[in-house]
Amino acid sequence: MSQVLEEAPEIDLSDSIREFSGSNSDYYIEKFAEIQGTSETVNPWNMAAAVLGPVWTAARGMWTMFWLFTIAEMVALVQIGKGIWGDLGAEKRAEAAGFLERADEIRRQAAIDAAAGDDIEPSLQIAHNLQEAAENSMIAAEALGSTWWIYLLVGLVLLGLLRYLLGRYANRLYELQYSAWRVNTNILSGFNWQRIGYSVFLLLLIVPVTLYRFTVSTPVAWTVDVPADPNVFTVTSLWLDGWFDSTANMGQHFFDAIVLATQSVLDGIELALVDAPWPVVALLLVLVAWRVASIRVAIFTAASLAYIGLMGLWEASMVSIVMVGTASAFCIAIGIPLGIWFSRSERAYTAARPILDLMQTIPPFVYLIPIIAFFGTGRVPGVIATIIFAMPPVIRLTALGMRQVSPMVKEAATAFGATPRQVLMGVELPLARPAIMTGVNQTILMSLSMVVIASLIGAKGLGQEVLIALQYVAKGQGILAGLAILFCAMMLDRIVQGRFQRQEDH
């Protein structure tokens, strides 16, 4: 068997390498063969890469390496620039000038105080101390100025090391790109003068400005600060103010309807958890945890409720759970159908993706502003803010789970006479359930993470306890309320995950 393997003919990749590399193909045929036929420690030297640096990586289509080496070499060039023409002691000299200016001001004030007959000895001592500090700063500036050769040496060594590393590993990196190109011919290949032009243009644009910015003691203002017109910001903000006010007035009935629907759900859940006797609520939650999940989850739920009750946080915790339950219910009721729709319509998902990105990435404090403008303050706006923040995971993961269902399985169900509704309910949703439940879990946890932020607009609950603790630096109160939020999150998570696990076991 070993003799057969030894006598197996090697695959000739010369034509493939020639097509990939373009110019200088004979060189790369030889080097790729050397790399592929030797140990991992062999790295044939590439003189062109060592000399041209990032330009060579761009010419060969390795733009990621171009940016990595450009940034690294910029660090080296800045050190070289500081060593050759940089004013290394400029900062210390400016510091000394500030000390001297302050000392002169104190002496002038002391002269006025002396004319008035006041004691000026403390002022003169302060001025003397500032004078000494200025002298010390000037000494430090001279010392820094004499270290120019260190910056120059460090920059040259770093630049030489980077070029050495690129020259040593360029062929191996290029061989990896060739291997990827054999699988996907859309990967950039060959030697391209246009890419060289782009890279040189970028370097001429980046390198001089960066060197000037970091090596000149007092660079021109436009290289430090972005030129901006404050009037643009003012006019735009005023326009947005007017737009929010007019939109709130025109859509008052629509926004009132949303508030009414949300408030109705809040009142229903609050009636069950907040207004009902606490023993009944505690017993109900423990029984739900036992029947839906397991006896261990029920024990954990009982222990968490005991902690919340003993700490006097029962009502605040129930209010938070009501808000989370309401927000989660809306997220699930809206998010899962949207996820199913997006899994079937690529155009709809493409249009919705920027909106989902906006909902997840914009800071919650920012979209609290329009929510207050449209819905006012209180628990309902807090729930709406939580819905916006927590809905994207269940939408995305539902769409992902539905897309991952094998088309062959759906075709088989259709072949056996299943209607589209039966395929959806009996095949797609059960198979996508792990992803959907993960989305539900993430939605619940993200809803709880909004508890503190929603308290800023009057949502109350445990978030208000944490907010008060922050305002008065009540460390113990904040920690205890934070633990209550943690236990609420863990209870809900364990119940949901336990229900899912039980269904999987059956």
C-alpha positions, 0 to 999 in steps of 0.5 A: 500500500505504501509503495502504491502511494509513493508511486502515485503521480503528483498533480501538475499545477503549473497551468493553474498557478500561471493563470493565477499569478499572471506576471512572473509565473515561473517564479511562483510555480517554483516557490509554490512547489517548494512551499507545498512540498516542504515543511511548514518552517520553510518560507521562500524569500520574496525580494519584491515584497520586501522592497515594495512593502504594502504596494506589493500586497495591493498589486497581488490583490491582498488588500487586507494585508495592504491595510495591516502593513500600511498601519504598522509601517505608519507607526514606524514612519511616525517614529522616524519623522519624530527623530528627524524633524520632530520637536520632541520637547514642544509639549514640555516647553508649552507646559513651562510657558503656562507655568511662567504665565501663571507665575507672572499673573500671581506676581502682578496680583501680589503687587496690587495686594502689597499696595493695599497693605495685604500679606503677599508672602504666600502668593510670592511662594506660589509664584516661586514654585511655579517658576521652579516648575517651569525650569524643570519643564524646560530641563525635561524638554531639553532632555527629550530633545536629545532622545531624537536618535532613539525615535529614529532607531526604533522607527528604522528597526520597526520598519526593517522588521516589517519589511523582513516579515513581509519578504519572508512570508509573502510567498506563503501568504500568496500561496494561501490566496492561491489555494482559496482561489482554486476553490473560488475564482472570484478571489482577486488574482494576478498582477494588476497595475490599476491596483498599484495605482490605487495603493500609491494614491492611498499611500500618498493621501495617508502617509504625508498627512499622518506624518505631519499630524504626529510629528509637527508640534503645532499642526494646522487646525484642519489636520486636528479638528474637523471643520464644522459649522455650528449653525448646521447642527443648530438648524437641523436640531430645531427642524427635528424638534418641529418635525417631532412636535408636528408628527405627534400632533397629527398622529395623536389618535394613532399613538393613543391607540398604541398606548391603550393597547399596551396599557390593556395588556399591562393592566391584565398582567398586573392584575395577576401578579401585582394586585393578587395576594403574594402567596397566591402569586408565589405559589402560582409561579412555583407551580408553573416552573414545576409543570413547565420546566422541572422540579429543580427550576421550581426550587430555584424559583422558590428561592429567588422569590424568597430573596425578593420578598425578604429584601422588600422588593416584591412589588418592584420585582412584580412590576418589572416582570409585568413590563418584561412579560408585556414587552416579550409578548408583543415581541413574540407575537410580532417578531415570529410572524415577521421572521417567517415572512423574512425567511420566505421573502429575500427582498423583504428581509433585505429591506428590513435588515437596516431597520433591525440593525438600527433597532439593535445598534442605536443607544437606547437613550437616543430612541427614548427621546422620540418615544417621550415625544410621541407617547409621553412618560410612564410604564407604557413608553418604557414597554415600547422602548423595550419592544424596540430594543428586544424584538430584533433577536426573535425576528433574526433567529426565526428567519435563520431557523426557517431558512435552515430547514432542509428543502428536501424535507419540505418537498417530501411533506408536500409530496405526501399531500401536505398543504402549505399551512401543514408544512409550516405548522408541522414541519418548518416550525418544529424543525426551526424551534431551537433557533426560535426559542433561542430568539425568545430567550434573547428577547426576554433577557434583553427586555430585562436589561432595559429595566434600568434604562426604562426607569429614566422615563418613569417606568418604575420597578426594580430599575427605579431602585437601581436608579435611586442607588446611582443618584445617592451612591447607595452601593448596597441598595444598588447591589441588592436591586441588581441581584433581584433583576438577576434572579428575575432574569434567571427565573424566566430563562430557566422556565422558558429553556426548561419548557423547550428542553422538556419538549425536546426530550419527548 
